[in-house]
Amino acid sequence: MTPDERRERILNYHRTFLAPAGANVLEDLSSVCREKRSTFVPGSTDETAFLEGGRSVMIYIRSMIAAKPDEVETPKALTEDEPDA
């Protein structure tokens, strides 16, 4: 993903979830995805993993909302005297 594409993706998350309707949807998702509750289900690793998957989506959405599009860095091009990573 290019830096411009990353900026645009961040802006899309801002447009979607920072608008009033989006904020309402975000709060609903937070509840459904157990963002602020334990995802551990005693005796059920499968259900715990399933619930944790939903929670991880919320963490990703929150990270995109917190991201600042103007702080996305453009990676510098490698020069001949720099080793490949």
C-alpha positions in Angstrom: 0.0 0.0 0.0 1.4 3.4 -0.9 1.5 6.2 1.6 -1.2 8.0 -0.4 -3.4 4.9 -0.3 -2.8 4.6 3.5 -3.8 8.3 4.0 -7.0 7.8 2.0 -7.8 4.6 4.0 -7.4 6.5 7.3 -9.5 9.4 6.0 -12.2 6.9 5.0 -12.3 5.5 8.6 -12.5 9.0 9.9 -15.4 9.9 7.6 -17.2 6.7 8.4 -16.9 6.4 12.2 -16.5 10.0 13.3 -19.8 11.1 11.7 -22.8 10.9 14.1 -24.3 7.8 12.5 -20.9 6.1 12.3 -20.3 6.9 16.0 -23.6 5.1 16.8 -22.6 2.1 14.7 -19.2 2.1 16.4 -20.7 1.9 19.9 -23.0 -0.9 18.7 -20.0 -2.8 17.3 -18.1 -2.2 20.5 -20.8 -4.0 22.4 -21.3 -6.8 20.0 -17.6 -7.4 19.6 -17.0 -7.3 23.4 -14.4 -4.5 23.1 -14.6 -3.7 26.8 -15.4 -7.1 28.2 -13.5 -10.3 28.6 -13.5 -12.6 25.7 -12.4 -15.6 27.7 -14.9 -18.5 27.9 -13.9 -21.1 30.4 -13.5 -24.5 28.8 -14.0 -23.3 25.2 -10.9 -22.3 23.4 -12.8 -22.1 20.1 -15.4 -19.6 21.5 -12.7 -17.6 23.2 -10.8 -17.4 19.9 -14.0 -16.4 18.0 -14.8 -13.7 20.5 -11.2 -12.4 20.5 -11.4 -12.1 16.7 -14.3 -9.7 17.0 -12.4 -7.7 19.6 -9.4 -7.5 17.4 -11.5 -5.9 14.7 -12.5 -3.2 17.2 -8.9 -2.6 18.1 -8.0 -2.2 14.5 -10.9 0.2 13.8 -10.0 2.3 16.9 -6.3 2.4 15.7 -7.4 3.7 12.3 -9.6 6.3 13.9 -6.7 7.4 16.1 -4.3 7.6 13.2 -3.4 11.0 11.8 -3.4 10.9 8.0 -0.9 13.8 7.8 1.6 11.8 9.8 1.9 8.9 7.3 5.5 8.8 6.2 6.7 8.2 2.7 9.4 5.6 2.9 12.7 6.7 1.6 14.0 4.8 -1.5 17.0 2.6 -0.9 20.2 3.9 -2.3 22.9 1.6 -3.8 25.1 1.9 -0.7 22.3 0.8 1.7 21.8 -2.9 2.3 18.4 -4.4 1.5 16.3 -5.1 4.5 
